Amino acid sequence: MPKKQICTPENPEGILVDMTAEENAVAETAFQASEDEKAQKATEAQAKIDLKASAKAKLIAGEALTEDEANTIVL
């Protein structure tokens, strides 16, 4: 069972106690939400990189840009 450390003035070094099932579920949910957010940010960052690369390639080839591609250049 997962453990948590509780620090108090009486035990400044802390003591390890078992987490309850509810505490464990909350911790796992928070961890999964954090992992999902990291993956979403990585996906968004890659999409921005891909959009910039597409805009650059179209500029070099003399092709028309989409509005999103033009915005990456202006911003």
Helices and strands as residue ranges (DSSP letters): E 3-6, E 15-18, H 21-61, H 67-74
